[in-house]
């Protein structure tokens, strides 16, 4: 492997621990992750966890915080394109969420651990994702003439639920095999985007 092939964090033990923590959360679930597994995956001594993070809990929090902020940054790119091309931007955003949730379901569950287990939505992910949902609502309202804020909000709830629910409960839909290929998933998110951006009730084509 030459230097160009090396991951950007290859020489940074702290970043290797963060990447390994995310990997172990996905492989085993947040409740089954151990310091020993993370250290082995990062190819560092167990003592490095205490040196860089003081505790396993702080390491997991840092890893999950990093993944949230990565998601928020990518979301911003799609949201910024909403005014120019709402359908493509929304399809891209929903597709990004769907692919990420299907690829990393245990990371998603870890982000919502408090919500699933204690009905607690005060954690980092619900708090940081709330402004994204509000911006998406505003983008949908701006893209659909005659759509009021509450109607736009309902459309956003429906679209995001249709994206995240199949990822968290994939086994429920396994018999349908509806999202098994990239083409299936692309068709799915484009249909969701079209529904979300469909004309408001009572609006005719001439009115638009």
MODARA-V128073 format. One record per helix or strand of 3 or more residues. SS is the DSSP state (a for helix, b for strand). FROM is the first residue (numbers start at 1). LEN is the number of residues. If there is no record, write none. Layout:
# MODARA-V128073
SS:FROM:LEN + SS:FROM:LEN
This chain:
# MODARA-V128073
a:3:3 + a:13:16 + a:30:3 + a:35:8 + a:47:7 + a:56:25 + a:86:18 + a:105:7 + a:113:6 + a:124:20 + a:149:20 + a:170:7 + a:182:15
